Amino acid sequence: MASGYALVVRFTLRDTSAALQFDDLVAQTIEGIRSEAGTLVYAVHTPVDEPLVRVFYELYLDRDAFQAHEDQAHTQRFLAAREALLSDVEVTFLNELENLSKRPGTEQS
């Protein structure tokens, strides 16, 4: 099995209005993401006591699956529209240590 490729993205929104618009944008985008075969996990979080922050954890089958995600029309729309709502974005790319991980599809019976 190929090693997973992941990223953690921390978005800081401009204000409460921007946060609401961002959440609507994510809601519009997630339906397309759910149909991507190589996108294994796409989890959206808000940290406790940080209402203007969203943290995404994304896990892809491999780098090719990540690139396929980036090339999708719904992802391109999201990337363009989010810019007006953000005050900051931090991205950390991760290579999975597969033998130390548990994720969907790796459970043993």
Backbone as CSV, one residue per row, in Angstrom:
resi,resn,N_x,N_y,N_z,CA_x,CA_y,CA_z,C_x,C_y,C_z
1,MET,0.848,-1.185,0.000,0.000,0.000,0.000,0.888,1.241,0.000
2,ALA,0.512,2.229,-0.784,1.262,3.486,-0.822,1.061,4.246,0.479
3,SER,2.075,5.012,0.849,1.965,5.837,2.047,1.021,6.992,1.787
4,GLY,0.273,7.346,2.816,-0.640,8.467,2.702,0.096,9.788,2.654
5,TYR,-0.563,10.772,2.129,-0.046,12.127,2.037,-1.090,13.026,2.674
6,ALA,-0.667,13.858,3.608,-1.634,14.633,4.379,-1.198,16.080,4.505
7,LEU,-2.150,16.886,4.947,-1.827,18.250,5.303,-2.755,18.721,6.404
8,VAL,-2.240,19.665,7.163,-3.017,20.366,8.167,-3.009,21.826,7.739
9,VAL,-4.199,22.407,7.650,-4.313,23.796,7.231,-5.036,24.562,8.329
10,ARG,-4.438,25.651,8.767,-5.038,26.512,9.789,-5.430,27.825,9.124
11,PHE,-6.739,28.064,9.067,-7.279,29.283,8.485,-7.697,30.218,9.609
12,THR,-7.262,31.462,9.557,-7.759,32.487,10.470,-8.635,33.417,9.652
13,LEU,-9.895,33.536,10.072,-10.870,34.336,9.352,-10.830,35.788,9.824
14,ARG,-11.195,36.711,8.935,-11.147,38.151,9.227,-12.026,38.540,10.402
15,ASP,-13.254,38.041,10.414,-14.217,38.425,11.448,-15.344,37.392,11.455
16,THR,-16.349,37.623,12.305,-17.455,36.676,12.438,-18.221,36.501,11.125
17,SER,-18.445,37.588,10.413,-19.130,37.498,9.130,-18.330,36.642,8.150
18,ALA,-17.032,36.842,8.105,-16.178,36.051,7.220,-16.204,34.579,7.624
19,ALA,-16.248,34.303,8.926,-16.299,32.918,9.400,-17.577,32.234,8.912
20,LEU,-18.692,32.928,8.987,-19.954,32.361,8.508,-19.917,32.118,7.003
21,GLN,-19.371,33.058,6.261,-19.252,32.895,4.812,-18.306,31.745,4.467
22,PHE,-17.220,31.624,5.225,-16.259,30.543,5.009,-16.935,29.191,5.239
23,ASP,-17.696,29.080,6.333,-18.389,27.823,6.612,-19.383,27.486,5.500
24,ASP,-20.074,28.490,4.960,-20.976,28.254,3.828,-20.201,27.774,2.605
25,LEU,-19.040,28.373,2.366,-18.196,27.975,1.241,-17.745,26.519,1.395
26,VAL,-17.347,26.144,2.599,-16.946,24.753,2.854,-18.135,23.822,2.618
27,ALA,-19.308,24.206,3.092,-20.509,23.382,2.900,-20.801,23.162,1.418
28,GLN,-20.568,24.176,0.604,-20.780,24.049,-0.845,-19.731,23.148,-1.483
29,THR,-18.539,23.125,-0.915,-17.407,22.407,-1.503,-17.354,20.944,-1.078
30,ILE,-17.817,20.641,0.127,-17.606,19.307,0.691,-18.308,18.211,-0.101
31,GLU,-19.425,18.526,-0.732,-20.121,17.493,-1.509,-19.235,16.954,-2.624
32,GLY,-18.535,17.830,-3.309,-17.615,17.379,-4.354,-16.457,16.588,-3.783
33,ILE,-15.950,17.022,-2.638,-14.822,16.334,-2.001,-15.216,14.932,-1.582
34,ARG,-16.437,14.764,-1.118,-16.895,13.435,-0.674,-16.894,12.411,-1.803
35,SER,-16.911,12.859,-3.038,-16.918,11.926,-4.170,-15.511,11.616,-4.687
36,GLU,-14.489,12.208,-4.106,-13.112,11.974,-4.556,-12.591,10.654,-3.972
37,ALA,-12.302,9.711,-4.848,-11.873,8.380,-4.401,-10.579,8.409,-3.592
38,GLY,-9.647,9.269,-3.935,-8.350,9.297,-3.265,-8.293,10.153,-2.018
39,THR,-9.390,10.849,-1.703,-9.455,11.651,-0.481,-10.016,10.752,0.612
40,LEU,-9.143,10.358,1.554,-9.517,9.408,2.585,-10.155,10.081,3.797
41,VAL,-9.630,11.235,4.181,-10.155,11.996,5.323,-10.125,13.472,4.953
42,TYR,-11.207,14.169,5.232,-11.262,15.618,5.053,-12.073,16.136,6.231
43,ALA,-11.384,16.430,7.321,-12.039,16.797,8.579,-11.831,18.275,8.861
44,VAL,-12.912,18.954,9.183,-12.897,20.388,9.454,-13.178,20.590,10.939
45,HIS,-12.333,21.390,11.577,-12.441,21.621,13.019,-12.407,23.114,13.310
46,THR,-12.918,23.481,14.484,-12.683,24.803,15.035,-12.093,24.595,16.426
47,PRO,-10.962,25.208,16.717,-10.341,25.028,18.031,-11.205,25.633,19.145
48,VAL,-11.154,24.997,20.285,-11.854,25.506,21.465,-11.357,26.924,21.737
49,ASP,-12.282,27.841,21.959,-11.989,29.239,22.293,-11.323,30.029,21.168
50,GLU,-11.412,29.542,19.918,-10.893,30.284,18.765,-11.959,30.277,17.662
51,PRO,-13.038,31.033,17.849,-14.161,30.960,16.905,-13.848,31.455,15.496
52,LEU,-12.759,32.169,15.319,-12.407,32.666,13.983,-11.343,31.803,13.300
53,VAL,-11.111,30.614,13.841,-10.106,29.715,13.271,-10.774,28.418,12.832
54,ARG,-10.373,27.919,11.672,-10.770,26.603,11.199,-9.489,25.833,10.916
55,VAL,-9.473,24.574,11.312,-8.332,23.703,11.062,-8.825,22.511,10.250
56,PHE,-8.203,22.314,9.105,-8.536,21.177,8.250,-7.450,20.121,8.407
57,TYR,-7.870,18.867,8.525,-6.945,17.744,8.413,-7.381,16.976,7.185
58,GLU,-6.459,16.827,6.242,-6.754,16.168,4.974,-5.779,15.018,4.776
59,LEU,-6.305,13.833,4.481,-5.474,12.664,4.219,-5.849,12.101,2.861
60,TYR,-4.836,11.942,2.032,-5.011,11.443,0.671,-4.274,10.118,0.520
61,LEU,-4.727,9.314,-0.403,-4.098,8.029,-0.665,-2.610,8.201,-0.960
62,ASP,-2.270,9.218,-1.730,-0.884,9.512,-2.083,-0.837,10.924,-2.675
63,ARG,0.339,11.350,-3.108,0.479,12.703,-3.672,-0.345,12.890,-4.941
64,ASP,-0.468,11.844,-5.731,-1.287,11.941,-6.942,-2.752,12.208,-6.594
65,ALA,-3.239,11.579,-5.543,-4.620,11.812,-5.108,-4.789,13.245,-4.614
66,PHE,-3.786,13.767,-3.921,-3.833,15.167,-3.492,-3.896,16.089,-4.709
67,GLN,-3.071,15.814,-5.713,-3.065,16.653,-6.908,-4.400,16.558,-7.638
68,ALA,-4.974,15.365,-7.681,-6.292,15.202,-8.304,-7.331,16.040,-7.559
69,HIS,-7.251,16.088,-6.234,-8.141,16.924,-5.430,-7.952,18.398,-5.789
70,GLU,-6.711,18.829,-5.852,-6.414,20.233,-6.166,-6.917,20.631,-7.547
71,ASP,-6.958,19.699,-8.479,-7.354,19.974,-9.856,-8.869,20.023,-10.057
72,GLN,-9.643,19.603,-9.073,-11.102,19.569,-9.195,-11.679,20.986,-9.275
73,ALA,-12.744,21.148,-10.034,-13.380,22.461,-10.173,-13.895,22.980,-8.830
74,HIS,-14.458,22.095,-7.997,-14.968,22.557,-6.699,-13.830,23.043,-5.793
75,THR,-12.673,22.408,-5.880,-11.522,22.852,-5.090,-11.007,24.184,-5.620
76,GLN,-10.944,24.330,-6.914,-10.480,25.590,-7.503,-11.388,26.754,-7.109
77,ARG,-12.700,26.530,-7.108,-13.643,27.570,-6.669,-13.397,27.939,-5.208
78,PHE,-13.201,26.918,-4.355,-12.947,27.160,-2.944,-11.668,27.976,-2.750
79,LEU,-10.599,27.577,-3.414,-9.313,28.263,-3.259,-9.414,29.730,-3.664
80,ALA,-10.155,30.022,-4.715,-10.299,31.408,-5.168,-11.182,32.219,-4.220
81,ALA,-12.299,31.644,-3.803,-13.271,32.393,-2.998,-12.812,32.613,-1.560
82,ARG,-12.002,31.735,-1.021,-11.610,31.837,0.390,-10.738,33.052,0.670
83,GLU,-9.980,33.509,-0.318,-8.974,34.554,-0.091,-9.556,35.822,0.526
84,ALA,-10.744,36.212,0.103,-11.356,37.443,0.610,-11.795,37.319,2.064
85,LEU,-11.826,36.096,2.585,-12.342,35.854,3.930,-11.239,35.677,4.978
86,LEU,-10.009,35.531,4.537,-8.905,35.138,5.427,-8.044,36.310,5.873
87,SER,-7.545,36.209,7.100,-6.480,37.118,7.528,-5.148,36.377,7.571
88,ASP,-5.203,35.024,7.631,-3.966,34.243,7.640,-4.287,32.797,7.271
89,VAL,-3.304,32.115,6.706,-3.412,30.682,6.437,-2.036,30.061,6.627
90,GLU,-2.006,28.935,7.309,-0.761,28.183,7.526,-1.000,26.753,7.053
91,VAL,-0.085,26.234,6.244,-0.220,24.882,5.713,1.008,24.075,6.106
92,THR,0.773,22.877,6.633,1.844,21.939,6.940,1.577,20.663,6.163
93,PHE,2.503,20.280,5.292,2.393,19.044,4.530,3.042,17.922,5.318
94,LEU,2.429,16.726,5.255,2.859,15.602,6.081,2.971,14.332,5.245
95,ASN,4.011,13.549,5.515,4.119,12.201,4.972,3.736,11.244,6.087
96,GLU,2.824,10.329,5.793,2.341,9.395,6.806,3.407,8.364,7.152
97,LEU,3.543,8.090,8.427,4.342,6.961,8.904,3.366,5.796,9.022
98,GLU,3.207,5.117,7.925,2.132,4.147,7.774,2.139,3.053,8.838
99,ASN,3.321,2.575,9.208,3.383,1.490,10.190,3.055,1.962,11.608
100,LEU,2.910,3.273,11.805,2.555,3.821,13.112,1.149,4.425,13.117
101,SER,0.381,4.178,12.060,-0.895,4.862,11.873,-2.078,3.917,11.921
102,LYS,-3.231,4.481,12.243,-4.518,3.813,12.089,-5.418,4.794,11.357
103,ARG,-5.987,4.346,10.269,-6.890,5.184,9.498,-7.881,4.286,8.773
104,PRO,-8.945,4.876,8.250,-9.934,4.056,7.543,-9.279,3.195,6.469
105,GLY,-9.661,1.961,6.427,-9.129,1.032,5.427,-7.896,0.275,5.871
106,THR,-7.380,0.560,7.078,-6.180,-0.150,7.543,-6.466,-1.034,8.743
107,GLU,-7.751,-1.153,9.119,-8.097,-1.979,10.256,-7.819,-3.449,9.940
108,GLN,-7.361,-4.158,10.946,-7.145,-5.585,10.788,-8.247,-6.326,11.538
109,SER,-8.704,-7.433,10.967,-9.783,-8.179,11.617,-9.239,-9.190,12.593
